[in-house]
Amino acid sequence: MRFPPVNPYTALTIAVIAISTSAIFVKMAHMAPASIIAAYRLLFATVLLAPIVIVSHPHIFKNMRVKEWAICIGAGICLALHFVFWFESLNHTSVASSVVIVSLQPVFAFIGTYFLFSERFTARTIISMIITVMGAIIIAWGDFQFSGDAFFGDILALVGAITITGYFLFGQQARKKMELIPYTFIVYGISALLLIGYNIIIQAPFFPYPASHWTIFFALAVIPTFLGHSIFNWALRWISTATISMATIFEPVGAALLAYVFLHETISWQQWLGGSIVILGLMLFIISTGRKRDVTIYNKNS
């Protein structure tokens, strides 16, 4: 294997910072409903992917089977729901709480694979999951004491974690026969169309928005999506999946720091304590399931 053109660990650091910006951008686009932000993010991402797909996979739809379309549609629905619930959670709770709770996705993924694919729990896995859930409960309890609205935001973030798990479980099936770029393009496109239809039904305004918001919509499609997740996929050639999964655990830390700098959000002692416990639990969880690719989170569409 030839030497990589860029130090993969440097690239990994850039990618973690990139995905940490997602929640910050959503908070900044406060004039737009969550469903509109999600629609434009996925629409712009689809448009940016289109030239690559046309050149590299000109017959992308030719050999698609009904089952593959069904899986892509299911994944598209889950991804659309994930963005709507998670983005809406940021209107009610802090960046720190929301991102930490959404980061519980690997736990839900492993539970899903247990019921769907007969994966087995080890004692270490169960202990790590208990630790992670305890951390999330501390965060939710602190937010509940602060305000009911913040607790409601935590619940929305939890639903966001569950729906992104559905996206990954569908993707696990699709990626057995479909390449990454075509699959991503189709799912993003389906999600964008679903969200556009949803916004038309609820009469959410597609415009006008200030120039700063359009910049944010585009930045969401570029920075966390391509500079974040694309780099993770590139780094897989040089770094183990476990290392990349471990790196993405620090997204809540990066998001909380960026929220402090740009949004002036402070972090309560319950968020510090609960967040630290969640990160510890996720570390132990990934170590205990290190050989199971089903629970990796390197391609999470945050």
N, C-alpha and C positions, 0 to 999 in steps of 0.2 A: 504493500500500500504506500503510495507516494505521500510525501510530507504535505500537510494542508497549507493552502496559501495564506491563511489567517490562523493565529493561535486559537484553537477551538474553545479554550477556556475564556479567552477574551470575548469571543463571539457569544459564548454562553452568558457572560455577564451582561453584555449589551441586550441580549434577548430577554433576560429577566427584567431589566429596567424597562424595556419596551412594553412587555405585557403589564407591568405595574402602572402604566399610564392610562389604561383603559377606564378604570373607575374615575380617575381625575377628569378625563375628557367628558365623560357622561355628566358629572357634577357641573362642569363648566357650561354645558349646553342646557342650562336650566329652563330656557324658554320653550324648549321642544318636549313633547310627551315622550315617554320611554319607548313607545312603539314606533314613533317616527325616527328616533335616534337609531334604533335597531334596524329599521327598514333601510335607512340610508347607508348605514355601515355595511350591511350585506349587499346592497345594490352596488355600491362603489367597489366593493371587493370583487363582486362578480364581473363587473365591467373591466376591472384591472386584470383579472385572470383570463378574460375572453381571448385576447390576442395570443397568449401563450398556448391556450388550448387549441385554438384554430390552427396554429403552426405545428404543434407537436402531436395533436390528436384530431386530425381533420374529420375522422369518421367516428367521432365520440358516441353518437346516438345510434349508429348503424347496428351494432351487435348487442344493444341493451335488451335484456330479457324482462319479462313482466315482474319476476321476483326481484330483480335488481332495481327496477323502478319503484316497486313497493318499499324496498328497504331505504332507498334514497328519499322517498317521500316521508317515511316515518322519521328518518334522521332530520330532514328539513323541518318537520313540525316540532320536533324536540328542540332543535337549535333556536327556532323562532321563539318558542315559549321560554327557553332559557334566557335569551336576551331581554325579553319583555319583563319577566319577573325580576331578573337581577338588576336591570337598569332602573326599574321602578323602585326596588328596595333602596337604591341610593337617594331617592327623594324623601325617604323616611328615616333612615339610620345613617350612621357614619361610614366613611370609606373603610376604616379599620374593621368594624364589625361585619359589614357586608362581604368584604373580600375574604376574611377569615372563614366565614360560614360557607361561602361558595367553595372554598378550598377543601371542604369535606367530601368532594366528589369521589376521590379514590375509595373511600369507605363504602359509599353507596354502590360504586362500580363492583367492588368485591362481593357485596351482598347480592347484587344482581347476577353476577356470574355463578354464585352459589346455587341460586334457584334455577337459572337457565342452563348452566353448563356443568353443574355438579362439582364446582370447585369446593375444596375442603378447607375449613378453618383450622389453623394451628393454635396452640395455647398463646404463643407470642402475638399472633394476629388478633385474637380476641382481646388480650390485655391492651394492645396498642389502640384498638378501636374504642375500648372503654375510656382510656385516657383522653383520646381525641374528643369523644362525645362530652366528657366532663368539662373540657375546656370550652366547648360551644355552649354548654348550659350556663357556665359562669358568665360568659359574654351576654347571653340572652337575659339572664337574671339581672345583670347590671343595667342593661338597656330598659328592661321592664320597670325597674325602680326609677330610672330616669324619666321615662315617658312611655305611654302605651303606643305612641306612634313609632318610636324607635324599635320597640318589640315587634310591631307589625312589619317593619322593614326587615328585621331578622328572619321572620317567618317567610317573607317573600324571597330572601336570599337562600333560605333552605330549600324552597321549591325550585329556585334556580339551580341549586346543586343537584337536585333529583332529576330535573329535566335534561341537564347536560349529561348526566349519566345515561339516560335513554339514548341520547345522541351517540355516545361512544359505543353502547351496546349494539346499536344498528350498524355503526361504522365498522365494528369488529367483524360483522358478517359480510358487509359489502367489500371490505378491503381484502378478503380472501380471493376475490376474482377481479376487482377493479383497481386501477392504479390511483395513486394519491391525488394527483392534480385533476384528472377528470372527475373523480368522485367529489372532491372539494368544490369544484366549479358547479356541478349539478346540484349539490346540496345547498350551497350558498344561493344559487339561483332560485331554487324552490322556496327556501326560507324568505328571500326577498319578495317573491311574488305573493306568498301567503301574508306577509306583513303589510304589503301594499293593499291587498284586498281587505285585510282587517281594518286598516286605517281608513279606508274608504267607507266601510260599514259604520264605524263609530264616528265618522266625520272629523277625524283628527286633521289638523291643518298641515299640508305638505309644504306650504310657504305662506307668507314671507318670513324669513329669518335673517338676522343680521349676518354680515360677512363672516364674523368670528365663528358663528355656528356652522356655516358651510365648511369652513376650514377644519373645525372639529370633526364633522361627519367624515370628511376625507381622511383626516389624520387617524381616526379610528380604524378605517379600512387599511391604512398603510402601516402605522407604527406597531400596534399590538398584534395585528394579523400577519403582516409580511415580515417586518423586522423582528417580530417576536417568534411566532410559530414556524415561519419558514426557516429561520436560523436554527431552531430546535431540530427540525427535520434534517437540515444539512449536517448538524453536529452529530447526528446519530451514526454517521460514517466513521467518526473519530472517537466518540465518547460513548460509554455504555448508557443504556436506557435508564438504569438505576440512578446514575449520576445526574442525568438531565431531569428526571423526576424529582430528585432531591433538590436540585437548584430551583425548580418552580415553586417549591414550598415557600421560598422566601419572597414570593410575589406579595403576600400581605404586608411584609415588612417594608418593601419598596413602596407599595401603595400608601401605607400609613405615613411614611416619611414625606412622600410627595404631597399628600393631603395636608400635612402640617406646614409645608413650605408654601404651597400655592393656594390652599383653601383655608389656612389657619385653623384647621381642625385639631383639637387637643384629644388626648387619649386618656380615658379614665383608668384607675387602677384595676377595675374588673376587666377592661379590654386588654390591658397589659398582661395580667395574670392568665386570663382565658386564652388569649392569643398565643402566649408562650407555651401553654399546655397543649393547645391544638397543634402547633408546629412540632413540638416534641413527639406528640402522639403520631403525627403523620410521618415523621422521620422513622420512628420505630416500626410503623405500619409498612412503609416502603421497604425497609430492611428485611422485615419478616416475610414479605411477598416479593422479594427482589427478582425472583425467577419467573414471575407471572406477569406477562406483558399486558394482561387485561386491566391492571390497575394503574398503568402509567398515566401521567397527566401532562406529559410534555407538549401535547398538541391541544390542550384546552383552549377554546376560543374565547378567552376573557377579553 
